Amino acid sequence: MSLDTYLRIVQALEITPMALMNQIERPEGYMEYFFFLVERCNKSEIEIVLDIVERILKGKGSYLGK
């Protein structure tokens, strides 16, 4: 995934880049927001979003210089 894609996700979620990578203090608040964002998406669109999030989480070490 490109940095541009990552930053677009961060912007869409209205969070900081590090908040997406780091452990979140109140994940339930972010989950509610995530559900709000995808509630009007169809199954295919939701699968795309989940794939993007999964790729970010799997590659977070490279984004953080680890």
All heavy atoms as TSV, in Angstrom:
chain	resi	resn	atom	element	x	y	z
A	1	MET	N	N	0.838	-1.165	0.000
A	1	MET	CA	C	0.000	0.000	0.000
A	1	MET	C	C	0.886	1.231	0.000
A	1	MET	O	O	1.912	1.259	0.667
A	1	MET	CB	C	-0.891	-0.010	1.238
A	1	MET	CG	C	-1.686	1.231	1.384
A	1	MET	SD	S	-2.619	1.397	2.901
A	1	MET	CE	C	-2.990	-0.226	3.349
A	2	SER	N	N	0.464	2.227	-0.714
A	2	SER	CA	C	1.252	3.453	-0.785
A	2	SER	C	C	0.989	4.334	0.434
A	2	SER	O	O	-0.036	4.202	1.117
A	2	SER	CB	C	0.902	4.221	-2.056
A	2	SER	OG	O	-0.399	4.772	-1.947
A	3	LEU	N	N	1.902	5.236	0.676
A	3	LEU	CA	C	1.740	6.195	1.764
A	3	LEU	C	C	0.512	7.060	1.517
A	3	LEU	O	O	-0.227	7.386	2.456
A	3	LEU	CB	C	2.998	7.054	1.893
A	3	LEU	CG	C	2.967	8.125	2.972
A	3	LEU	CD1	C	2.728	7.500	4.344
A	3	LEU	CD2	C	4.268	8.905	2.965
A	4	ASP	N	N	0.262	7.393	0.261
A	4	ASP	CA	C	-0.905	8.195	-0.090
A	4	ASP	C	C	-2.198	7.497	0.336
A	4	ASP	O	O	-3.088	8.121	0.912
A	4	ASP	CB	C	-0.913	8.475	-1.589
A	4	ASP	CG	C	-2.066	9.373	-2.003
A	4	ASP	OD1	O	-2.162	10.493	-1.452
A	4	ASP	OD2	O	-2.857	8.941	-2.849
A	5	THR	N	N	-2.288	6.205	0.086
A	5	THR	CA	C	-3.474	5.440	0.492
A	5	THR	C	C	-3.623	5.435	1.998
A	5	THR	O	O	-4.721	5.645	2.535
A	5	THR	CB	C	-3.387	3.998	-0.035
A	5	THR	OG1	O	-3.291	4.031	-1.455
A	5	THR	CG2	C	-4.597	3.173	0.386
A	6	TYR	N	N	-2.518	5.203	2.694
A	6	TYR	CA	C	-2.541	5.201	4.154
A	6	TYR	C	C	-3.030	6.543	4.690
A	6	TYR	O	O	-3.890	6.596	5.569
A	6	TYR	CB	C	-1.146	4.871	4.699
A	6	TYR	CG	C	-1.035	5.021	6.182
A	6	TYR	CD1	C	-1.613	4.091	7.027
A	6	TYR	CD2	C	-0.384	6.109	6.751
A	6	TYR	CE1	C	-1.528	4.224	8.397
A	6	TYR	CE2	C	-0.294	6.253	8.113
A	6	TYR	CZ	C	-0.864	5.308	8.931
A	6	TYR	OH	O	-0.794	5.452	10.275
A	7	LEU	N	N	-2.504	7.617	4.157
A	7	LEU	CA	C	-2.901	8.941	4.622
A	7	LEU	C	C	-4.360	9.256	4.305
A	7	LEU	O	O	-5.033	9.944	5.068
A	7	LEU	CB	C	-1.973	10.003	4.040
A	7	LEU	CG	C	-0.528	9.929	4.536
A	7	LEU	CD1	C	0.345	10.943	3.816
A	7	LEU	CD2	C	-0.449	10.106	6.040
A	8	ARG	N	N	-4.856	8.734	3.213
A	8	ARG	CA	C	-6.280	8.921	2.898
A	8	ARG	C	C	-7.161	8.193	3.916
A	8	ARG	O	O	-8.215	8.695	4.301
A	8	ARG	CB	C	-6.588	8.419	1.495
A	8	ARG	CG	C	-6.067	9.338	0.430
A	8	ARG	CD	C	-6.345	8.790	-0.932
A	8	ARG	NE	N	-5.663	9.577	-1.947
A	8	ARG	CZ	C	-6.163	9.814	-3.133
A	8	ARG	NH1	N	-7.318	9.317	-3.496
A	8	ARG	NH2	N	-5.493	10.540	-3.987
A	9	ILE	N	N	-6.740	7.014	4.337
A	9	ILE	CA	C	-7.493	6.272	5.363
A	9	ILE	C	C	-7.479	7.050	6.671
A	9	ILE	O	O	-8.513	7.205	7.331
A	9	ILE	CB	C	-6.910	4.861	5.547
A	9	ILE	CG1	C	-7.160	4.027	4.300
A	9	ILE	CG2	C	-7.509	4.183	6.783
A	9	ILE	CD1	C	-6.425	2.717	4.271
A	10	VAL	N	N	-6.307	7.541	7.055
A	10	VAL	CA	C	-6.187	8.342	8.275
A	10	VAL	C	C	-7.104	9.562	8.194
A	10	VAL	O	O	-7.821	9.866	9.146
A	10	VAL	CB	C	-4.716	8.773	8.495
A	10	VAL	CG1	C	-4.601	9.843	9.558
A	10	VAL	CG2	C	-3.869	7.565	8.859
A	11	GLN	N	N	-7.098	10.222	7.061
A	11	GLN	CA	C	-7.945	11.405	6.889
A	11	GLN	C	C	-9.426	11.031	6.958
A	11	GLN	O	O	-10.219	11.723	7.591
A	11	GLN	CB	C	-7.631	12.073	5.558
A	11	GLN	CG	C	-8.385	13.359	5.352
A	11	GLN	CD	C	-8.022	14.020	4.027
A	11	GLN	OE1	O	-7.498	13.388	3.126
A	11	GLN	NE2	N	-8.313	15.294	3.919
A	12	ALA	N	N	-9.801	9.933	6.340
A	12	ALA	CA	C	-11.205	9.508	6.356
A	12	ALA	C	C	-11.662	9.158	7.770
A	12	ALA	O	O	-12.807	9.417	8.137
A	12	ALA	CB	C	-11.402	8.313	5.432
A	13	LEU	N	N	-10.766	8.587	8.553
A	13	LEU	CA	C	-11.100	8.217	9.930
A	13	LEU	C	C	-10.979	9.396	10.896
A	13	LEU	O	O	-11.373	9.298	12.052
A	13	LEU	CB	C	-10.204	7.073	10.407
A	13	LEU	CG	C	-10.398	5.738	9.700
A	13	LEU	CD1	C	-9.359	4.739	10.172
A	13	LEU	CD2	C	-11.801	5.207	9.910
A	14	GLU	N	N	-10.398	10.494	10.402
A	14	GLU	CA	C	-10.196	11.698	11.208
A	14	GLU	C	C	-9.400	11.406	12.474
A	14	GLU	O	O	-9.782	11.775	13.586
A	14	GLU	CB	C	-11.532	12.363	11.534
A	14	GLU	CG	C	-12.266	12.851	10.312
A	14	GLU	CD	C	-13.592	13.505	10.609
A	14	GLU	OE1	O	-14.016	13.529	11.790
A	14	GLU	OE2	O	-14.219	14.006	9.669
A	15	ILE	N	N	-8.290	10.696	12.292
A	15	ILE	CA	C	-7.386	10.387	13.389
A	15	ILE	C	C	-5.966	10.720	12.939
A	15	ILE	O	O	-5.729	11.044	11.789
A	15	ILE	CB	C	-7.480	8.905	13.815
A	15	ILE	CG1	C	-7.133	7.973	12.652
A	15	ILE	CG2	C	-8.860	8.598	14.381
A	15	ILE	CD1	C	-7.077	6.513	13.034
A	16	THR	N	N	-5.030	10.613	13.866
A	16	THR	CA	C	-3.636	10.854	13.514
A	16	THR	C	C	-3.039	9.584	12.917
A	16	THR	O	O	-3.524	8.481	13.193
A	16	THR	CB	C	-2.809	11.257	14.748
A	16	THR	OG1	O	-2.741	10.143	15.634
A	16	THR	CG2	C	-3.409	12.472	15.448
A	17	PRO	N	N	-1.989	9.721	12.117
A	17	PRO	CA	C	-1.334	8.528	11.570
A	17	PRO	C	C	-0.866	7.565	12.662
A	17	PRO	O	O	-0.994	6.354	12.528
A	17	PRO	CB	C	-0.151	9.097	10.782
A	17	PRO	CG	C	-0.589	10.458	10.391
A	17	PRO	CD	C	-1.414	10.947	11.550
A	18	MET	N	N	-0.345	8.108	13.748
A	18	MET	CA	C	0.149	7.245	14.825
A	18	MET	C	C	-0.989	6.550	15.561
A	18	MET	O	O	-0.827	5.434	16.031
A	18	MET	CB	C	1.005	8.049	15.806
A	18	MET	CG	C	2.316	8.533	15.193
A	18	MET	SD	S	3.301	7.233	14.392
A	18	MET	CE	C	3.707	6.227	15.805
A	19	ALA	N	N	-2.142	7.187	15.660
A	19	ALA	CA	C	-3.275	6.559	16.343
A	19	ALA	C	C	-3.709	5.294	15.616
A	19	ALA	O	O	-4.126	4.327	16.244
A	19	ALA	CB	C	-4.440	7.530	16.452
A	20	LEU	N	N	-3.582	5.306	14.303
A	20	LEU	CA	C	-3.943	4.124	13.529
A	20	LEU	C	C	-2.942	3.001	13.755
A	20	LEU	O	O	-3.303	1.831	13.730
A	20	LEU	CB	C	-4.025	4.476	12.040
A	20	LEU	CG	C	-4.597	3.425	11.110
A	20	LEU	CD1	C	-5.995	2.999	11.541
A	20	LEU	CD2	C	-4.632	3.954	9.688
A	21	MET	N	N	-1.711	3.328	14.010
A	21	MET	CA	C	-0.661	2.332	14.192
A	21	MET	C	C	-0.520	1.863	15.637
A	21	MET	O	O	-0.164	0.722	15.886
A	21	MET	CB	C	0.691	2.892	13.740
A	21	MET	CG	C	0.783	3.114	12.292
A	21	MET	SD	S	0.767	1.514	11.471
A	21	MET	CE	C	0.064	1.961	9.931
A	22	ASN	N	N	-0.742	2.736	16.561
A	22	ASN	CA	C	-0.516	2.420	17.974
A	22	ASN	C	C	-1.753	1.833	18.625
A	22	ASN	O	O	-2.855	1.906	18.110
A	22	ASN	CB	C	-0.093	3.677	18.734
A	22	ASN	CG	C	1.269	4.159	18.307
A	22	ASN	OD1	O	2.120	3.371	17.938
A	22	ASN	ND2	N	1.470	5.445	18.346
A	23	GLN	N	N	-1.522	1.288	19.790
A	23	GLN	CA	C	-2.639	0.768	20.565
A	23	GLN	C	C	-3.530	1.935	20.964
A	23	GLN	O	O	-3.053	2.974	21.401
A	23	GLN	CB	C	-2.125	0.054	21.815
A	23	GLN	CG	C	-3.198	-0.608	22.620
A	23	GLN	CD	C	-2.622	-1.368	23.799
A	23	GLN	OE1	O	-1.458	-1.225	24.129
A	23	GLN	NE2	N	-3.437	-2.152	24.419
A	24	ILE	N	N	-4.811	1.762	20.822
A	24	ILE	CA	C	-5.777	2.828	21.085
A	24	ILE	C	C	-6.370	2.625	22.476
A	24	ILE	O	O	-6.749	1.515	22.844
A	24	ILE	CB	C	-6.883	2.820	20.013
A	24	ILE	CG1	C	-6.243	3.036	18.633
A	24	ILE	CG2	C	-7.934	3.864	20.304
A	24	ILE	CD1	C	-7.194	2.797	17.495
A	25	GLU	N	N	-6.445	3.715	23.250
A	25	GLU	CA	C	-6.948	3.613	24.619
A	25	GLU	C	C	-8.402	3.158	24.675
A	25	GLU	O	O	-8.764	2.352	25.511
A	25	GLU	CB	C	-6.807	4.959	25.334
A	25	GLU	CG	C	-5.375	5.367	25.602
A	25	GLU	CD	C	-5.300	6.709	26.282
A	25	GLU	OE1	O	-6.267	7.099	26.966
A	25	GLU	OE2	O	-4.268	7.375	26.133
A	26	ARG	N	N	-9.229	3.693	23.793
A	26	ARG	CA	C	-10.651	3.353	23.786
A	26	ARG	C	C	-11.038	2.822	22.419
A	26	ARG	O	O	-11.678	3.513	21.636
A	26	ARG	CB	C	-11.494	4.592	24.106
A	26	ARG	CG	C	-11.393	5.064	25.530
A	26	ARG	CD	C	-12.450	6.097	25.832
A	26	ARG	NE	N	-13.709	5.719	25.217
A	26	ARG	CZ	C	-14.575	6.555	24.662
A	26	ARG	NH1	N	-14.346	7.823	24.652
A	26	ARG	NH2	N	-15.682	6.138	24.110
A	27	PRO	N	N	-10.695	1.577	22.123
A	27	PRO	CA	C	-10.995	1.061	20.784
A	27	PRO	C	C	-12.482	1.013	20.465
A	27	PRO	O	O	-12.871	1.099	19.312
A	27	PRO	CB	C	-10.376	-0.333	20.788
A	27	PRO	CG	C	-10.179	-0.680	22.210
A	27	PRO	CD	C	-10.024	0.606	22.962
A	28	GLU	N	N	-13.328	0.928	21.486
A	28	GLU	CA	C	-14.760	0.866	21.201
A	28	GLU	C	C	-15.249	2.141	20.526
A	28	GLU	O	O	-16.121	2.102	19.671
A	28	GLU	CB	C	-15.577	0.558	22.466
A	28	GLU	CG	C	-15.561	1.639	23.532
A	28	GLU	CD	C	-14.349	1.595	24.454
A	28	GLU	OE1	O	-13.519	0.703	24.319
A	28	GLU	OE2	O	-14.257	2.474	25.319
A	29	GLY	N	N	-14.691	3.280	20.878
A	29	GLY	CA	C	-15.061	4.535	20.227
A	29	GLY	C	C	-14.683	4.532	18.763
A	29	GLY	O	O	-15.445	4.999	17.908
A	30	TYR	N	N	-13.528	3.986	18.452
A	30	TYR	CA	C	-13.092	3.904	17.063
A	30	TYR	C	C	-13.920	2.877	16.299
A	30	TYR	O	O	-14.194	3.065	15.114
A	30	TYR	CB	C	-11.601	3.565	16.973
A	30	TYR	CG	C	-10.732	4.732	17.343
A	30	TYR	CD1	C	-10.191	4.846	18.609
A	30	TYR	CD2	C	-10.463	5.731	16.417
A	30	TYR	CE1	C	-9.399	5.924	18.954
A	30	TYR	CE2	C	-9.672	6.812	16.746
A	30	TYR	CZ	C	-9.142	6.905	18.019
A	30	TYR	OH	O	-8.366	7.979	18.347
A	31	MET	N	N	-14.310	1.818	16.972
A	31	MET	CA	C	-15.128	0.803	16.306
A	31	MET	C	C	-16.494	1.379	15.953
A	31	MET	O	O	-17.012	1.139	14.866
A	31	MET	CB	C	-15.285	-0.443	17.185
A	31	MET	CG	C	-13.995	-1.214	17.380
A	31	MET	SD	S	-13.197	-1.696	15.822
A	31	MET	CE	C	-14.417	-2.767	15.137
A	32	GLU	N	N	-17.068	2.150	16.857
A	32	GLU	CA	C	-18.353	2.789	16.566
A	32	GLU	C	C	-18.222	3.703	15.355
A	32	GLU	O	O	-19.092	3.725	14.489
A	32	GLU	CB	C	-18.832	3.590	17.774
A	32	GLU	CG	C	-19.268	2.742	18.937
A	32	GLU	CD	C	-19.550	3.567	20.180
A	32	GLU	OE1	O	-19.631	4.811	20.079
A	32	GLU	OE2	O	-19.668	2.966	21.253
A	33	TYR	N	N	-17.133	4.446	15.286
A	33	TYR	CA	C	-16.909	5.346	14.162
A	33	TYR	C	C	-16.696	4.554	12.872
A	33	TYR	O	O	-17.210	4.915	11.815
A	33	TYR	CB	C	-15.721	6.264	14.445
A	33	TYR	CG	C	-15.537	7.323	13.389
A	33	TYR	CD1	C	-16.557	8.234	13.106
A	33	TYR	CD2	C	-14.365	7.402	12.673
A	33	TYR	CE1	C	-16.399	9.200	12.132
A	33	TYR	CE2	C	-14.197	8.375	11.694
A	33	TYR	CZ	C	-15.213	9.262	11.428
A	33	TYR	OH	O	-15.060	10.213	10.461
A	34	PHE	N	N	-15.953	3.466	12.974
A	34	PHE	CA	C	-15.739	2.603	11.811
A	34	PHE	C	C	-17.078	2.086	11.290
A	34	PHE	O	O	-17.355	2.130	10.083
A	34	PHE	CB	C	-14.823	1.432	12.171
A	34	PHE	CG	C	-14.602	0.473	11.038
A	34	PHE	CD1	C	-13.685	0.757	10.046
A	34	PHE	CD2	C	-15.329	-0.705	10.965
A	34	PHE	CE1	C	-13.482	-0.125	8.990
A	34	PHE	CE2	C	-15.129	-1.583	9.918
A	34	PHE	CZ	C	-14.210	-1.294	8.934
A	35	PHE	N	N	-17.928	1.598	12.188
A	35	PHE	CA	C	-19.242	1.092	11.765
A	35	PHE	C	C	-20.082	2.198	11.137
A	35	PHE	O	O	-20.788	1.963	10.161
A	35	PHE	CB	C	-19.990	0.457	12.942
A	35	PHE	CG	C	-19.373	-0.827	13.417
A	35	PHE	CD1	C	-19.200	-1.064	14.769
A	35	PHE	CD2	C	-18.965	-1.806	12.524
A	35	PHE	CE1	C	-18.629	-2.244	15.209
A	35	PHE	CE2	C	-18.396	-2.985	12.957
A	35	PHE	CZ	C	-18.226	-3.199	14.301
A	36	PHE	N	N	-19.981	3.399	11.680
A	36	PHE	CA	C	-20.683	4.541	11.100
A	36	PHE	C	C	-20.213	4.793	9.665
A	36	PHE	O	O	-21.016	5.045	8.770
A	36	PHE	CB	C	-20.469	5.791	11.967
A	36	PHE	CG	C	-20.961	7.057	11.328
A	36	PHE	CD1	C	-22.315	7.355	11.294
A	36	PHE	CD2	C	-20.063	7.942	10.747
A	36	PHE	CE1	C	-22.770	8.524	10.704
A	36	PHE	CE2	C	-20.507	9.114	10.146
A	36	PHE	CZ	C	-21.868	9.404	10.128
A	37	LEU	N	N	-18.901	4.699	9.448
A	37	LEU	CA	C	-18.346	4.959	8.124
A	37	LEU	C	C	-18.765	3.916	7.092
A	37	LEU	O	O	-18.945	4.230	5.922
A	37	LEU	CB	C	-16.819	5.020	8.189
A	37	LEU	CG	C	-16.231	6.223	8.911
A	37	LEU	CD1	C	-14.721	6.061	9.041
A	37	LEU	CD2	C	-16.560	7.505	8.175
A	38	VAL	N	N	-18.895	2.678	7.517
A	38	VAL	CA	C	-19.167	1.612	6.550
A	38	VAL	C	C	-20.633	1.170	6.510
A	38	VAL	O	O	-20.988	0.310	5.704
A	38	VAL	CB	C	-18.256	0.377	6.788
A	38	VAL	CG1	C	-16.798	0.751	6.638
A	38	VAL	CG2	C	-18.529	-0.274	8.124
A	39	GLU	N	N	-21.486	1.772	7.307
A	39	GLU	CA	C	-22.869	1.296	7.367
A	39	GLU	C	C	-23.619	1.417	6.040
A	39	GLU	O	O	-24.546	0.670	5.784
A	39	GLU	CB	C	-23.639	1.981	8.491
A	39	GLU	CG	C	-23.956	3.436	8.263
A	39	GLU	CD	C	-24.661	4.056	9.456
A	39	GLU	OE1	O	-25.059	3.333	10.381
A	39	GLU	OE2	O	-24.798	5.286	9.449
A	40	ARG	N	N	-23.197	2.337	5.186
A	40	ARG	CA	C	-23.860	2.495	3.895
A	40	ARG	C	C	-23.105	1.798	2.762
A	40	ARG	O	O	-23.469	1.916	1.605
A	40	ARG	CB	C	-24.035	3.972	3.572
A	40	ARG	CG	C	-25.075	4.633	4.476
A	40	ARG	CD	C	-25.057	6.092	4.295
A	40	ARG	NE	N	-23.815	6.534	4.947
A	40	ARG	CZ	C	-23.526	7.774	5.250
A	40	ARG	NH1	N	-24.333	8.718	4.933
A	40	ARG	NH2	N	-22.406	8.080	5.851
A	41	CYS	N	N	-22.032	1.094	3.116
A	41	CYS	CA	C	-21.242	0.380	2.104
A	41	CYS	C	C	-21.845	-0.987	1.835
A	41	CYS	O	O	-22.461	-1.591	2.717
A	41	CYS	CB	C	-19.811	0.189	2.591
A	41	CYS	SG	S	-18.904	1.724	2.806
A	42	ASN	N	N	-21.631	-1.460	0.624
A	42	ASN	CA	C	-22.071	-2.824	0.331
A	42	ASN	C	C	-20.986	-3.804	0.778
A	42	ASN	O	O	-19.908	-3.403	1.215
A	42	ASN	CB	C	-22.401	-2.988	-1.161
A	42	ASN	CG	C	-21.204	-2.776	-2.068
A	42	ASN	OD1	O	-20.085	-3.203	-1.775
A	42	ASN	ND2	N	-21.434	-2.105	-3.187
A	43	LYS	N	N	-21.267	-5.081	0.688
A	43	LYS	CA	C	-20.348	-6.108	1.175
A	43	LYS	C	C	-18.978	-6.007	0.506
A	43	LYS	O	O	-17.946	-6.107	1.170
A	43	LYS	CB	C	-20.944	-7.494	0.932
A	43	LYS	CG	C	-20.075	-8.610	1.450
A	43	LYS	CD	C	-20.678	-9.977	1.185
A	43	LYS	CE	C	-19.727	-11.054	1.659
A	43	LYS	NZ	N	-20.167	-12.380	1.312
A	44	SER	N	N	-18.958	-5.786	-0.780
A	44	SER	CA	C	-17.699	-5.687	-1.516
A	44	SER	C	C	-16.861	-4.509	-1.025
A	44	SER	O	O	-15.639	-4.621	-0.850
A	44	SER	CB	C	-17.978	-5.556	-3.011
A	44	SER	OG	O	-16.796	-5.403	-3.733
A	45	GLU	N	N	-17.486	-3.378	-0.804
A	45	GLU	CA	C	-16.769	-2.200	-0.316
A	45	GLU	C	C	-16.213	-2.425	1.083
A	45	GLU	O	O	-15.090	-2.023	1.395
A	45	GLU	CB	C	-17.694	-0.987	-0.326
A	45	GLU	CG	C	-18.085	-0.537	-1.725
A	45	GLU	CD	C	-19.226	0.449	-1.752
A	45	GLU	OE1	O	-20.075	0.452	-0.830
A	45	GLU	OE2	O	-19.273	1.238	-2.716
A	46	ILE	N	N	-16.973	-3.074	1.937
A	46	ILE	CA	C	-16.509	-3.378	3.292
A	46	ILE	C	C	-15.318	-4.324	3.244
A	46	ILE	O	O	-14.340	-4.153	3.984
A	46	ILE	CB	C	-17.651	-3.949	4.158
A	46	ILE	CG1	C	-18.700	-2.868	4.402
A	46	ILE	CG2	C	-17.110	-4.484	5.487
A	46	ILE	CD1	C	-19.967	-3.370	5.051
A	47	GLU	N	N	-15.361	-5.309	2.358
A	47	GLU	CA	C	-14.234	-6.232	2.224
A	47	GLU	C	C	-12.976	-5.505	1.775
A	47	GLU	O	O	-11.873	-5.822	2.226
A	47	GLU	CB	C	-14.592	-7.362	1.269
A	47	GLU	CG	C	-15.592	-8.335	1.858
A	47	GLU	CD	C	-16.096	-9.376	0.867
A	47	GLU	OE1	O	-15.758	-9.293	-0.337
A	47	GLU	OE2	O	-16.820	-10.279	1.303
A	48	ILE	N	N	-13.117	-4.515	0.909
A	48	ILE	CA	C	-11.964	-3.717	0.474
A	48	ILE	C	C	-11.382	-2.949	1.658
A	48	ILE	O	O	-10.169	-2.933	1.865
A	48	ILE	CB	C	-12.364	-2.756	-0.669
A	48	ILE	CG1	C	-12.673	-3.552	-1.935
A	48	ILE	CG2	C	-11.272	-1.717	-0.914
A	48	ILE	CD1	C	-13.335	-2.731	-3.029
A	49	VAL	N	N	-12.240	-2.321	2.441
A	49	VAL	CA	C	-11.786	-1.560	3.608
A	49	VAL	C	C	-11.065	-2.483	4.588
A	49	VAL	O	O	-9.980	-2.156	5.083
A	49	VAL	CB	C	-12.971	-0.842	4.297
A	49	VAL	CG1	C	-12.558	-0.258	5.637
A	49	VAL	CG2	C	-13.545	0.227	3.397
A	50	LEU	N	N	-11.628	-3.633	4.852
A	50	LEU	CA	C	-10.999	-4.574	5.778
A	50	LEU	C	C	-9.658	-5.066	5.255
A	50	LEU	O	O	-8.701	-5.231	6.022
A	50	LEU	CB	C	-11.932	-5.758	6.051
A	50	LEU	CG	C	-13.179	-5.417	6.861
A	50	LEU	CD1	C	-14.111	-6.629	6.933
A	50	LEU	CD2	C	-12.811	-4.939	8.243
A	51	ASP	N	N	-9.556	-5.284	3.954
A	51	ASP	CA	C	-8.294	-5.698	3.355
A	51	ASP	C	C	-7.233	-4.617	3.540
A	51	ASP	O	O	-6.081	-4.910	3.891
A	51	ASP	CB	C	-8.485	-6.010	1.873
A	51	ASP	CG	C	-7.212	-6.482	1.214
A	51	ASP	OD1	O	-6.661	-7.522	1.645
A	51	ASP	OD2	O	-6.750	-5.818	0.262
A	52	ILE	N	N	-7.616	-3.372	3.329
A	52	ILE	CA	C	-6.675	-2.261	3.501
A	52	ILE	C	C	-6.200	-2.184	4.950
A	52	ILE	O	O	-5.002	-2.053	5.222
A	52	ILE	CB	C	-7.311	-0.934	3.051
A	52	ILE	CG1	C	-7.511	-0.940	1.534
A	52	ILE	CG2	C	-6.473	0.266	3.499
A	52	ILE	CD1	C	-8.357	0.211	1.022
A	53	VAL	N	N	-7.125	-2.268	5.897
A	53	VAL	CA	C	-6.758	-2.201	7.315
A	53	VAL	C	C	-5.841	-3.364	7.678
A	53	VAL	O	O	-4.830	-3.182	8.372
A	53	VAL	CB	C	-8.021	-2.191	8.208
A	53	VAL	CG1	C	-7.654	-2.357	9.674
A	53	VAL	CG2	C	-8.813	-0.908	7.987
A	54	GLU	N	N	-6.153	-4.551	7.196
A	54	GLU	CA	C	-5.319	-5.718	7.473
A	54	GLU	C	C	-3.902	-5.523	6.934
A	54	GLU	O	O	-2.914	-5.811	7.607
A	54	GLU	CB	C	-5.938	-6.970	6.863
A	54	GLU	CG	C	-5.149	-8.231	7.160
A	54	GLU	CD	C	-5.799	-9.475	6.587
A	54	GLU	OE1	O	-6.785	-9.364	5.819
A	54	GLU	OE2	O	-5.311	-10.563	6.892
A	55	ARG	N	N	-3.785	-4.994	5.733
A	55	ARG	CA	C	-2.458	-4.747	5.142
A	55	ARG	C	C	-1.677	-3.719	5.941
A	55	ARG	O	O	-0.468	-3.845	6.128
A	55	ARG	CB	C	-2.601	-4.300	3.689
A	55	ARG	CG	C	-3.046	-5.413	2.772
A	55	ARG	CD	C	-3.381	-4.849	1.403
A	55	ARG	NE	N	-3.984	-5.839	0.557
A	55	ARG	CZ	C	-3.372	-6.392	-0.497
A	55	ARG	NH1	N	-2.153	-6.028	-0.815
A	55	ARG	NH2	N	-3.996	-7.287	-1.222
A	56	ILE	N	N	-2.358	-2.699	6.414
A	56	ILE	CA	C	-1.694	-1.683	7.242
A	56	ILE	C	C	-1.168	-2.324	8.525
A	56	ILE	O	O	-0.014	-2.106	8.912
A	56	ILE	CB	C	-2.644	-0.521	7.577
A	56	ILE	CG1	C	-2.928	0.308	6.332
A	56	ILE	CG2	C	-2.071	0.363	8.689
A	56	ILE	CD1	C	-4.032	1.328	6.520
A	57	LEU	N	N	-2.005	-3.092	9.181
A	57	LEU	CA	C	-1.599	-3.694	10.445
A	57	LEU	C	C	-0.467	-4.696	10.266
A	57	LEU	O	O	0.435	-4.780	11.101
A	57	LEU	CB	C	-2.802	-4.347	11.128
A	57	LEU	CG	C	-3.884	-3.369	11.592
A	57	LEU	CD1	C	-5.083	-4.126	12.139
A	57	LEU	CD2	C	-3.334	-2.402	12.612
A	58	LYS	N	N	-0.485	-5.453	9.193
A	58	LYS	CA	C	0.592	-6.401	8.934
A	58	LYS	C	C	1.896	-5.699	8.613
A	58	LYS	O	O	2.970	-6.209	8.909
A	58	LYS	CB	C	0.214	-7.337	7.778
A	58	LYS	CG	C	-0.785	-8.387	8.176
A	58	LYS	CD	C	-1.090	-9.309	7.004
A	58	LYS	CE	C	-2.071	-10.380	7.407
A	58	LYS	NZ	N	-2.407	-11.261	6.293
A	59	GLY	N	N	1.849	-4.539	7.993
A	59	GLY	CA	C	3.050	-3.830	7.593
A	59	GLY	C	C	3.418	-2.663	8.477
A	59	GLY	O	O	4.275	-1.866	8.116
A	60	LYS	N	N	2.776	-2.540	9.634
A	60	LYS	CA	C	2.999	-1.349	10.455
A	60	LYS	C	C	4.441	-1.195	10.883
A	60	LYS	O	O	4.913	-0.080	11.061
A	60	LYS	CB	C	2.067	-1.313	11.652
A	60	LYS	CG	C	2.334	-2.368	12.704
A	60	LYS	CD	C	1.316	-2.274	13.808
A	60	LYS	CE	C	1.556	-3.374	14.825
A	60	LYS	NZ	N	0.539	-3.354	15.865
A	61	GLY	N	N	5.187	-2.271	11.020
A	61	GLY	CA	C	6.590	-2.166	11.389
A	61	GLY	C	C	7.391	-1.376	10.375
A	61	GLY	O	O	8.259	-0.578	10.733
A	62	SER	N	N	7.087	-1.553	9.107
A	62	SER	CA	C	7.827	-0.816	8.074
A	62	SER	C	C	7.472	0.672	8.109
A	62	SER	O	O	8.295	1.515	7.788
A	62	SER	CB	C	7.549	-1.397	6.690
A	62	SER	OG	O	6.193	-1.256	6.342
A	63	TYR	N	N	6.255	1.013	8.522
A	63	TYR	CA	C	5.862	2.413	8.613
A	63	TYR	C	C	6.496	3.076	9.831
A	63	TYR	O	O	6.740	4.266	9.845
A	63	TYR	CB	C	4.337	2.563	8.709
A	63	TYR	CG	C	3.620	2.216	7.450
A	63	TYR	CD1	C	2.884	1.052	7.352
A	63	TYR	CD2	C	3.673	3.057	6.350
A	63	TYR	CE1	C	2.220	0.726	6.174
A	63	TYR	CE2	C	3.021	2.737	5.178
A	63	TYR	CZ	C	2.293	1.573	5.101
A	63	TYR	OH	O	1.630	1.252	3.941
A	64	LEU	N	N	6.735	2.281	10.877
A	64	LEU	CA	C	7.273	2.812	12.111
A	64	LEU	C	C	8.792	2.657	12.192
A	64	LEU	O	O	9.388	2.978	13.214
A	64	LEU	CB	C	6.616	2.129	13.315
A	64	LEU	CG	C	5.104	2.312	13.420
A	64	LEU	CD1	C	4.541	1.474	14.548
A	64	LEU	CD2	C	4.768	3.778	13.638
A	65	GLY	N	N	9.400	2.134	11.156
A	65	GLY	CA	C	10.843	1.975	11.149
A	65	GLY	C	C	11.345	0.832	11.998
A	65	GLY	O	O	12.460	0.831	12.478
A	66	LYS	N	N	10.510	-0.167	12.221
A	66	LYS	CA	C	10.908	-1.321	13.042
A	66	LYS	C	C	11.411	-2.440	12.169
A	66	LYS	O	O	11.086	-2.606	11.062
A	66	LYS	CB	C	9.731	-1.810	13.876
A	66	LYS	CG	C	9.317	-0.791	14.916
A	66	LYS	CD	C	8.173	-1.328	15.737
A	66	LYS	CE	C	7.764	-0.329	16.776
A	66	LYS	NZ	N	6.666	-0.765	17.596
